Amino acid sequence: MGELCNLRYLGLKDTKELKFVAEGLEMLTDLRTLHRFMVCDDKGKTRGCNINELKDLKKLKGELSIEGLRGGMVKVIDPKKVELNLKHELIGVKFIFEEQGDDKVDSASEERGLLETLEPPHGIERLVIGGYKGDTRPEWYLDTNYEELRLERCPSWAAVIGIKSLKKLEVSNCPTLGALPSMPLL
């Protein structure tokens, strides 16, 4: 990957069969567009990008989907080093958590910690959270100005509250959701 150090656009849309990107993504410091970032297996089964490789990609803009997140990653990496909140040209962020067959209590707790540390930039317009098992929202959730929120497969997410700028809300497969915000009249 390092041989492509001048690359500015890495379009990975509609590439569901693509399971990982080779190590060395952090060397693409001029990269501005990265649609999908697949976090690789922290047990060494798949060699590829670690989430910390996003740190040096300071020029990213547009939409970024971070896929393959798992609760156990908190023990292996320091997600704060990603500095996602400093990538101010991003307008949309997706956090897609991977299904796990192990202990759901540990998984939910670890996913909560992981999502908390992966704070997106304050100015994003769109946020998608998918497959998240945590039962609480991250603290940064209320400190944003997004207009669109999509929650998918979040079995313990209980309420959508406090987002004054919200214009579009999509919720699917969130069985414990019991409260929605009051919406402005159009």
GROMACS elastic network, one bead per residue, 0.5 to 0.9 nm:
[ bonds ]
;  ai    aj funct       b0    kb
    1     4     6  0.57789   500
    1     5     6  0.76903   500
    1    21     6  0.86095   500
    1    22     6  0.64246   500
    1    23     6  0.67649   500
    1    24     6  0.52892   500
    1    25     6  0.61318   500
    1    26     6  0.89827   500
    1    27     6  0.77099   500
    1    28     6  0.79278   500
    2     5     6  0.55384   500
    2    23     6  0.85440   500
    2    24     6  0.55601   500
    2    25     6  0.69838   500
    2    26     6  0.82319   500
    2    27     6  0.55611   500
    2    28     6  0.68131   500
    3     6     6  0.83682   500
    3    27     6  0.87095   500
    3    28     6  0.88697   500
    4     7     6  0.54725   500
    4    27     6  0.83211   500
    4    28     6  0.68266   500
    5     8     6  0.86131   500
    5    25     6  0.89012   500
    5    27     6  0.60490   500
    5    29     6  0.70034   500
    5    30     6  0.72685   500
    5    31     6  0.83922   500
    6    28     6  0.66208   500
    6    29     6  0.78359   500
    6    30     6  0.60806   500
    6    31     6  0.75594   500
    7    10     6  0.73610   500
    7    28     6  0.63837   500
    7    29     6  0.83967   500
    7    30     6  0.64315   500
    7    31     6  0.57525   500
    7    32     6  0.84913   500
    8    28     6  0.77484   500
    8    29     6  0.84258   500
    8    30     6  0.54656   500
    8    32     6  0.51337   500
    8    33     6  0.64558   500
    8    34     6  0.87066   500
    9    30     6  0.88624   500
    9    31     6  0.59490   500
    9    32     6  0.59697   500
    9    34     6  0.65273   500
   10    31     6  0.75249   500
   10    32     6  0.82525   500
   10    33     6  0.58987   500
   10    34     6  0.51753   500
   10    35     6  0.72317   500
   10    36     6  0.87099   500
   11    33     6  0.69929   500
   11    34     6  0.60392   500
   11    35     6  0.58649   500
   11    36     6  0.78248   500
   12    15     6  0.59129   500
   12    16     6  0.89898   500
   12    18     6  0.85620   500
   12    34     6  0.71023   500
   12    35     6  0.56255   500
   12    36     6  0.57409   500
   12    37     6  0.85616   500
   13    16     6  0.81893   500
   13    35     6  0.62704   500
   13    36     6  0.70008   500
   14    17     6  0.86904   500
   15    18     6  0.54552   500
   15    19     6  0.86931   500
   15    36     6  0.88617   500
   16    19     6  0.74345   500
   18    21     6  0.78940   500
   18    38     6  0.85837   500
   19    38     6  0.66814   500
   19    39     6  0.87773   500
   19    40     6  0.80377   500
   19    46     6  0.89943   500
   20    37     6  0.79331   500
   20    38     6  0.54212   500
   20    39     6  0.70787   500
   20    40     6  0.62307   500
   20    46     6  0.78278   500
   20    47     6  0.80010   500
   20    48     6  0.58591   500
   20    49     6  0.70607   500
   21    24     6  0.87950   500
   21    25     6  0.78056   500
   21    37     6  0.75741   500
   21    38     6  0.67989   500
   21    39     6  0.84813   500
   21    40     6  0.82471   500
   21    47     6  0.86260   500
   21    48     6  0.55219   500
   21    49     6  0.59520   500
   22    25     6  0.71628   500
   22    47     6  0.69765   500
   22    49     6  0.59183   500
   23    26     6  0.81327   500
   23    47     6  0.70737   500
   23    50     6  0.75799   500
   23    53     6  0.83036   500
   24    27     6  0.56893   500
   24    28     6  0.77602   500
   24    48     6  0.82234   500
   24    49     6  0.71263   500
   24    53     6  0.74991   500
   25    28     6  0.56087   500
   25    29     6  0.83538   500
   25    49     6  0.68791   500
   25    53     6  0.61536   500
   25    54     6  0.76037   500
   25    56     6  0.89231   500
   25    57     6  0.84044   500
   26    29     6  0.64567   500
   26    49     6  0.87604   500
   26    52     6  0.83235   500
   26    54     6  0.61980   500
   26    55     6  0.71598   500
   26    56     6  0.55343   500
   26    57     6  0.63448   500
   27    30     6  0.85468   500
   27    53     6  0.84443   500
   27    56     6  0.75308   500
   27    57     6  0.81931   500
   28    31     6  0.54951   500
   28    56     6  0.80999   500
   28    57     6  0.69351   500
   29    32     6  0.84625   500
   29    56     6  0.60636   500
   29    57     6  0.51154   500
   29    58     6  0.70141   500
   29    59     6  0.73296   500
   30    57     6  0.71881   500
   30    58     6  0.81315   500
   30    59     6  0.64785   500
   30    60     6  0.83599   500
   31    34     6  0.73545   500
   31    57     6  0.64361   500
   31    58     6  0.82404   500
   31    59     6  0.63414   500
   31    60     6  0.62589   500
   31    61     6  0.89679   500
   32    57     6  0.77969   500
   32    58     6  0.82618   500
   32    59     6  0.51821   500
   32    61     6  0.55578   500
   32    62     6  0.81444   500
   33    59     6  0.84140   500
   33    60     6  0.56942   500
   33    61     6  0.59422   500
   33    62     6  0.67002   500
   33    63     6  0.76975   500
   33    64     6  0.80295   500
   34    37     6  0.70973   500
   34    60     6  0.71105   500
   34    61     6  0.81028   500
   34    62     6  0.82999   500
   34    63     6  0.74552   500
   34    64     6  0.61321   500
   34    65     6  0.82081   500
   35    62     6  0.82032   500
   35    63     6  0.59561   500
   35    65     6  0.59336   500
   35    66     6  0.86671   500
   36    63     6  0.86144   500
   36    64     6  0.59825   500
   36    66     6  0.61619   500
   36    67     6  0.72189   500
   37    49     6  0.82228   500
   37    51     6  0.82434   500
   37    54     6  0.86979   500
   37    64     6  0.73246   500
   37    65     6  0.60163   500
   37    67     6  0.60992   500
   37    68     6  0.86132   500
   38    48     6  0.86067   500
   38    49     6  0.72657   500
   38    50     6  0.85674   500
   38    51     6  0.82751   500
   38    65     6  0.82257   500
   38    66     6  0.60505   500
   38    68     6  0.58227   500
   38    69     6  0.83201   500
   39    42     6  0.84743   500
   39    48     6  0.77417   500
   39    49     6  0.60326   500
   39    50     6  0.58018   500
   39    51     6  0.57905   500
   39    66     6  0.71066   500
   39    67     6  0.60591   500
   39    68     6  0.51852   500
   39    69     6  0.64021   500
   39    70     6  0.89972   500
   40    43     6  0.87653   500
   40    44     6  0.82342   500
   40    45     6  0.84593   500
   40    46     6  0.61919   500
   40    47     6  0.68273   500
   40    48     6  0.55752   500
   40    49     6  0.57599   500
   40    50     6  0.60826   500
   40    51     6  0.80392   500
   40    68     6  0.70891   500
   40    69     6  0.87025   500
   41    44     6  0.59003   500
   41    45     6  0.60098   500
   41    46     6  0.55946   500
   41    47     6  0.75363   500
   41    48     6  0.80630   500
   41    49     6  0.89762   500
   41    50     6  0.84395   500
   41    68     6  0.82726   500
   41    73     6  0.89608   500
   42    45     6  0.76029   500
   42    46     6  0.80865   500
   42    47     6  0.89268   500
   42    50     6  0.79411   500
   42    72     6  0.84019   500
   42    73     6  0.68013   500
   42    76     6  0.70882   500
   42    77     6  0.88266   500
   43    46     6  0.79187   500
   44    47     6  0.62779   500
   44    48     6  0.89932   500
   47    50     6  0.89475   500
   49    52     6  0.80977   500
   49    53     6  0.65304   500
   49    54     6  0.88906   500
   50    53     6  0.57078   500
   50    54     6  0.81774   500
   50    77     6  0.82241   500
   51    54     6  0.59481   500
   51    55     6  0.81814   500
   51    66     6  0.85592   500
   51    77     6  0.78579   500
   51    78     6  0.87740   500
   51    79     6  0.71003   500
   51    81     6  0.89527   500
   51    82     6  0.68492   500
   52    55     6  0.57229   500
   52    56     6  0.85522   500
   52    77     6  0.73394   500
   52    78     6  0.73545   500
   52    79     6  0.66342   500
   52    80     6  0.85152   500
   52    81     6  0.61846   500
   52    82     6  0.50969   500
   52    83     6  0.88362   500
   53    56     6  0.66553   500
   53    57     6  0.77279   500
   53    82     6  0.72056   500
   54    57     6  0.53758   500
   54    58     6  0.80494   500
   54    81     6  0.86541   500
   54    82     6  0.55354   500
   54    83     6  0.79388   500
   54    84     6  0.77887   500
   55    58     6  0.68796   500
   55    81     6  0.63102   500
   55    83     6  0.57668   500
   55    84     6  0.73273   500
   56    59     6  0.85659   500
   56    82     6  0.80700   500
   56    83     6  0.87933   500
   57    60     6  0.60489   500
   57    87     6  0.82796   500
   58    61     6  0.88886   500
   58    83     6  0.87518   500
   58    84     6  0.87405   500
   58    86     6  0.75608   500
   58    87     6  0.58439   500
   58    88     6  0.87401   500
   59    87     6  0.69393   500
   59    88     6  0.86196   500
   59    89     6  0.73610   500
   59    90     6  0.89810   500
   60    63     6  0.86108   500
   60    64     6  0.83374   500
   60    87     6  0.64541   500
   60    88     6  0.83207   500
   60    89     6  0.64603   500
   60    90     6  0.64364   500
   61    64     6  0.79588   500
   61    87     6  0.74502   500
   61    88     6  0.76155   500
   61    91     6  0.69137   500
   61    92     6  0.87376   500
   62    89     6  0.65950   500
   62    91     6  0.51413   500
   62    92     6  0.63535   500
   62    93     6  0.86774   500
   63    90     6  0.60059   500
   63    91     6  0.59085   500
   63    93     6  0.58448   500
   63    94     6  0.80132   500
   63   126     6  0.85692   500
   64    90     6  0.73033   500
   64    91     6  0.84310   500
   64    92     6  0.62991   500
   64    93     6  0.50144   500
   64    94     6  0.63050   500
   64    95     6  0.88291   500
   65    92     6  0.82516   500
   65    93     6  0.57561   500
   65    95     6  0.62523   500
   65    96     6  0.73815   500
   65   128     6  0.86391   500
   66    69     6  0.73156   500
   66    93     6  0.76495   500
   66    94     6  0.59142   500
   66    95     6  0.51918   500
   66    96     6  0.61030   500
   66    97     6  0.85608   500
   67    94     6  0.78348   500
   67    95     6  0.62795   500
   67    97     6  0.63573   500
   67    98     6  0.74056   500
   68    95     6  0.85891   500
   68    96     6  0.62076   500
   68    97     6  0.54444   500
   68    99     6  0.85474   500
   69    72     6  0.88310   500
   69    73     6  0.74161   500
   69    95     6  0.74452   500
   69    96     6  0.62117   500
   69    98     6  0.56289   500
   69   111     6  0.81179   500
   69   114     6  0.83265   500
   70    73     6  0.57120   500
   70    74     6  0.81668   500
   70    97     6  0.58227   500
   70    98     6  0.58048   500
   70    99     6  0.78848   500
   70   100     6  0.76431   500
   70   107     6  0.75667   500
   70   110     6  0.78904   500
   70   111     6  0.64130   500
   70   114     6  0.80905   500
   71    74     6  0.62522   500
   71    75     6  0.84493   500
   71    97     6  0.83863   500
   71    98     6  0.89438   500
   71   100     6  0.88413   500
   71   106     6  0.77125   500
   71   107     6  0.50105   500
   71   108     6  0.69020   500
   71   109     6  0.73581   500
   71   112     6  0.77369   500
   71   113     6  0.78794   500
   71   114     6  0.66258   500
   72    75     6  0.58821   500
   72    76     6  0.72403   500
   72   106     6  0.85103   500
   72   107     6  0.70007   500
   72   110     6  0.62616   500
   72   111     6  0.77559   500
   72   114     6  0.88423   500
   73    76     6  0.50887   500
   73    77     6  0.60462   500
   73    78     6  0.84608   500
   73    79     6  0.85830   500
   73   110     6  0.79627   500
   73   111     6  0.85392   500
   73   114     6  0.75628   500
   74    77     6  0.56885   500
   74    78     6  0.65831   500
   74    79     6  0.71705   500
   74   110     6  0.65239   500
   74   111     6  0.79546   500
   74   113     6  0.71187   500
   74   114     6  0.58413   500
   75    78     6  0.78467   500
   75   110     6  0.85845   500
   77    80     6  0.88842   500
   77    81     6  0.86313   500
   78    81     6  0.57563   500
   78    82     6  0.77668   500
   78   114     6  0.89609   500
   78   117     6  0.84282   500
   79    82     6  0.54414   500
   79    83     6  0.78722   500
   79    84     6  0.89296   500
   79   114     6  0.68821   500
   79   115     6  0.88649   500
   79   117     6  0.58312   500
   79   118     6  0.60469   500
   80    83     6  0.57829   500
   80    84     6  0.79249   500
   80   117     6  0.53708   500
   80   118     6  0.64142   500
   80   119     6  0.82102   500
   81    84     6  0.83468   500
   82    85     6  0.84525   500
   82   117     6  0.89405   500
   82   118     6  0.74207   500
   83    86     6  0.55306   500
   83    87     6  0.73021   500
   83   118     6  0.76997   500
   83   119     6  0.79854   500
   83   120     6  0.84399   500
   83   121     6  0.89982   500
   84    87     6  0.54961   500
   84    88     6  0.84574   500
   84   118     6  0.63935   500
   84   119     6  0.62236   500
   84   120     6  0.53190   500
   84   121     6  0.63968   500
   85    88     6  0.69935   500
   85   118     6  0.76892   500
   85   119     6  0.54992   500
   85   122     6  0.68722   500
   86    89     6  0.87773   500
   86   120     6  0.79375   500
   86   121     6  0.59991   500
   86   122     6  0.87912   500
   87    90     6  0.60540   500
   87   120     6  0.78741   500
   87   121     6  0.61014   500
   88    91     6  0.79374   500
   88   120     6  0.87107   500
   88   121     6  0.55542   500
   88   122     6  0.75405   500
   88   123     6  0.67948   500
   88   124     6  0.79098   500
   89   121     6  0.83080   500
   89   123     6  0.82527   500
   89   124     6  0.82558   500
   90    93     6  0.73162   500
   90   120     6  0.85199   500
   90   121     6  0.72193   500
   90   123     6  0.79038   500
   90   124     6  0.62424   500
   90   125     6  0.86618   500
   91   121     6  0.84386   500
   91   123     6  0.69409   500
   91   125     6  0.52432   500
   91   126     6  0.64465   500
   91   127     6  0.87924   500
   91   146     6  0.88022   500
   92   120     6  0.88350   500
   92   124     6  0.54610   500
   92   125     6  0.57936   500
   92   127     6  0.58109   500
   92   128     6  0.81000   500
   92   146     6  0.86511   500
   93   120     6  0.70589   500
   93   124     6  0.73891   500
   93   125     6  0.86211   500
   93   126     6  0.64012   500
   93   127     6  0.51941   500
   93   128     6  0.64061   500
   93   129     6  0.86135   500
   94   126     6  0.82316   500
   94   127     6  0.58339   500
   94   129     6  0.58853   500
   94   130     6  0.77226   500
   95   115     6  0.80180   500
   95   118     6  0.88823   500
   95   127     6  0.80847   500
   95   128     6  0.61665   500
   95   130     6  0.62299   500
   95   131     6  0.85308   500
   95   132     6  0.84279   500
   96   128     6  0.78722   500
   96   129     6  0.59912   500
   96   131     6  0.60463   500
   96   132     6  0.74298   500
   97   111     6  0.81723   500
   97   129     6  0.79586   500
   97   130     6  0.59826   500
   97   132     6  0.56817   500
   97   133     6  0.84266   500
   98   130     6  0.86598   500
   98   131     6  0.64624   500
   98   132     6  0.83187   500
   99   131     6  0.69421   500
   99   132     6  0.89859   500
  100   103     6  0.81774   500
  100   104     6  0.78653   500
  100   107     6  0.77723   500
  101   104     6  0.76989   500
  102   105     6  0.89563   500
  102   106     6  0.83838   500
  102   107     6  0.74567   500
  103   106     6  0.56409   500
  103   107     6  0.61411   500
  103   108     6  0.86796   500
  104   108     6  0.58856   500
  104   109     6  0.85128   500
  104   133     6  0.77970   500
  105   108     6  0.52467   500
  105   109     6  0.63268   500
  105   110     6  0.86410   500
  105   133     6  0.87970   500
  105   134     6  0.88078   500
  106   109     6  0.52251   500
  106   110     6  0.60903   500
  106   111     6  0.84644   500
  107   110     6  0.51739   500
  107   111     6  0.59474   500
  107   112     6  0.84870   500
  107   133     6  0.72955   500
  107   134     6  0.79775   500
  108   111     6  0.50938   500
  108   112     6  0.61136   500
  108   113     6  0.87809   500
  108   132     6  0.76331   500
  108   135     6  0.72115   500
  108   156     6  0.89395   500
  109   112     6  0.51507   500
  109   113     6  0.65607   500
  109   114     6  0.88254   500
  109   133     6  0.82453   500
  109   134     6  0.61795   500
  109   135     6  0.83252   500
  110   113     6  0.51632   500
  110   114     6  0.62112   500
  110   115     6  0.86840   500
  110   134     6  0.80381   500
  111   115     6  0.60323   500
  111   116     6  0.83984   500
  111   132     6  0.69154   500
  111   133     6  0.68220   500
  111   134     6  0.59811   500
  112   115     6  0.53667   500
  112   116     6  0.61648   500
  112   117     6  0.88356   500
  112   132     6  0.81567   500
  112   133     6  0.78128   500
  112   134     6  0.50475   500
  112   135     6  0.76419   500
  112   136     6  0.70948   500
  112   137     6  0.77637   500
  112   138     6  0.70864   500
  113   116     6  0.51218   500
  113   117     6  0.64022   500
  113   118     6  0.88114   500
  113   134     6  0.88066   500
  113   138     6  0.82514   500
  114   117     6  0.53729   500
  114   118     6  0.63409   500
  115   118     6  0.51656   500
  115   119     6  0.70703   500
  115   132     6  0.86583   500
  115   134     6  0.88853   500
  115   137     6  0.86699   500
  115   138     6  0.65516   500
  116   119     6  0.61150   500
  116   137     6  0.81997   500
  116   139     6  0.67317   500
  116   140     6  0.72686   500
  116   141     6  0.89065   500
  117   138     6  0.85074   500
  119   122     6  0.85065   500
  119   138     6  0.83497   500
  119   139     6  0.88884   500
  119   140     6  0.64235   500
  119   141     6  0.85240   500
  120   123     6  0.84552   500
  120   124     6  0.73540   500
  120   127     6  0.88452   500
  120   140     6  0.81710   500
  120   144     6  0.87750   500
  121   124     6  0.60318   500
  121   144     6  0.80669   500
  122   140     6  0.85264   500
  122   143     6  0.70125   500
  122   144     6  0.50754   500
  122   145     6  0.67848   500
  122   146     6  0.84318   500
  123   144     6  0.65926   500
  123   145     6  0.60188   500
  123   146     6  0.71301   500
  124   127     6  0.73815   500
  124   144     6  0.73175   500
  124   145     6  0.66936   500
  124   146     6  0.55924   500
  124   147     6  0.84016   500
  125   144     6  0.86347   500
  125   145     6  0.65698   500
  125   147     6  0.51981   500
  125   148     6  0.63130   500
  125   149     6  0.86641   500
  126   145     6  0.89328   500
  126   146     6  0.54130   500
  126   147     6  0.61128   500
  126   149     6  0.59832   500
  126   150     6  0.81522   500
  127   146     6  0.69191   500
  127   147     6  0.84500   500
  127   148     6  0.63053   500
  127   149     6  0.50199   500
  127   150     6  0.63917   500
  127   151     6  0.85579   500
  128   148     6  0.82783   500
  128   149     6  0.58726   500
  128   151     6  0.59527   500
  128   152     6  0.77838   500
  129   132     6  0.66730   500
  129   149     6  0.81761   500
  129   150     6  0.64183   500
  129   151     6  0.51359   500
  129   152     6  0.63685   500
  129   153     6  0.84515   500
  129   154     6  0.77801   500
  130   150     6  0.80746   500
  130   151     6  0.58862   500
  130   153     6  0.56374   500
  130   154     6  0.63366   500
  131   151     6  0.84647   500
  131   152     6  0.62829   500
  131   154     6  0.52908   500
  131   155     6  0.79187   500
  132   135     6  0.86089   500
  132   151     6  0.87657   500
  132   152     6  0.81256   500
  132   153     6  0.68429   500
  132   155     6  0.74184   500
  132   156     6  0.80632   500
  132   157     6  0.82463   500
  133   153     6  0.82373   500
  133   154     6  0.56752   500
  133   155     6  0.60001   500
  133   156     6  0.59060   500
  133   157     6  0.77232   500
  134   137     6  0.76671   500
  134   154     6  0.77773   500
  134   155     6  0.82070   500
  134   156     6  0.61764   500
  134   157     6  0.71432   500
  135   154     6  0.86443   500
  135   155     6  0.81664   500
  135   157     6  0.54412   500
  135   158     6  0.72156   500
  136   139     6  0.89444   500
  136   156     6  0.78786   500
  136   157     6  0.67055   500
  136   158     6  0.79468   500
  137   140     6  0.82468   500
  137   141     6  0.64095   500
  137   142     6  0.88091   500
  137   157     6  0.75861   500
  137   159     6  0.88991   500
  138   141     6  0.54446   500
  138   142     6  0.83552   500
  139   142     6  0.67290   500
  139   143     6  0.76459   500
  140   143     6  0.50726   500
  140   144     6  0.69432   500
  141   144     6  0.63408   500
  141   162     6  0.89610   500
  141   163     6  0.84670   500
  142   145     6  0.83519   500
  142   161     6  0.82380   500
  142   162     6  0.63111   500
  142   163     6  0.63534   500
  143   163     6  0.85359   500
  144   163     6  0.77520   500
  144   165     6  0.86571   500
  145   163     6  0.73466   500
  145   164     6  0.77603   500
  145   165     6  0.57153   500
  145   166     6  0.76518   500
  146   149     6  0.71896   500
  146   163     6  0.77323   500
  146   164     6  0.88501   500
  146   165     6  0.61867   500
  146   166     6  0.61108   500
  146   167     6  0.84512   500
  147   163     6  0.83885   500
  147   164     6  0.86138   500
  147   165     6  0.53716   500
  147   168     6  0.62559   500
  147   169     6  0.84329   500
  148   165     6  0.85962   500
  148   166     6  0.58221   500
  148   167     6  0.59861   500
  148   169     6  0.58662   500
  148   170     6  0.80974   500
  149   166     6  0.73074   500
  149   167     6  0.84903   500
  149   168     6  0.64095   500
  149   169     6  0.50373   500
  149   170     6  0.63850   500
  149   171     6  0.83329   500
  150   168     6  0.82545   500
  150   169     6  0.58521   500
  150   171     6  0.57679   500
  150   172     6  0.81764   500
  151   154     6  0.65394   500
  151   157     6  0.86272   500
  151   169     6  0.82339   500
  151   170     6  0.63429   500
  151   172     6  0.63723   500
  151   173     6  0.82003   500
  151   174     6  0.74314   500
  152   155     6  0.86811   500
  152   170     6  0.81480   500
  152   171     6  0.59847   500
  152   173     6  0.58433   500
  152   174     6  0.66574   500
  153   171     6  0.85291   500
  153   172     6  0.63579   500
  153   174     6  0.55533   500
  153   175     6  0.85084   500
  154   157     6  0.56100   500
  154   172     6  0.82108   500
  154   173     6  0.66722   500
  154   175     6  0.78713   500
  154   176     6  0.85707   500
  154   177     6  0.88649   500
  155   158     6  0.84116   500
  155   173     6  0.69411   500
  155   175     6  0.56511   500
  155   176     6  0.62319   500
  155   177     6  0.81241   500
  156   174     6  0.70175   500
  156   175     6  0.74048   500
  156   176     6  0.57063   500
  156   177     6  0.74843   500
  157   160     6  0.81899   500
  157   174     6  0.65275   500
  157   175     6  0.81138   500
  157   176     6  0.62126   500
  157   177     6  0.57420   500
  157   178     6  0.86946   500
  158   174     6  0.80749   500
  158   175     6  0.83714   500
  158   176     6  0.52286   500
  158   178     6  0.55208   500
  158   179     6  0.67496   500
  159   176     6  0.82879   500
  159   177     6  0.53958   500
  159   178     6  0.57431   500
  159   180     6  0.59918   500
  159   181     6  0.81995   500
  160   163     6  0.80304   500
  160   177     6  0.78613   500
  160   178     6  0.85170   500
  160   179     6  0.61150   500
  160   181     6  0.59473   500
  161   164     6  0.87543   500
  161   179     6  0.74514   500
  161   180     6  0.62160   500
  161   182     6  0.83171   500
  162   181     6  0.67635   500
  163   166     6  0.55626   500
  163   181     6  0.77173   500
  164   167     6  0.86124   500
  164   181     6  0.88151   500
  164   183     6  0.86762   500
  166   169     6  0.72692   500
  166   183     6  0.82307   500
  167   183     6  0.81041   500
  167   184     6  0.84535   500
  171   174     6  0.67828   500
  171   177     6  0.89250   500
  172   175     6  0.84240   500
  174   177     6  0.57245   500
  175   178     6  0.84021   500
  177   180     6  0.79923   500
  180   183     6  0.85602   500
  183   186     6  0.89049   500
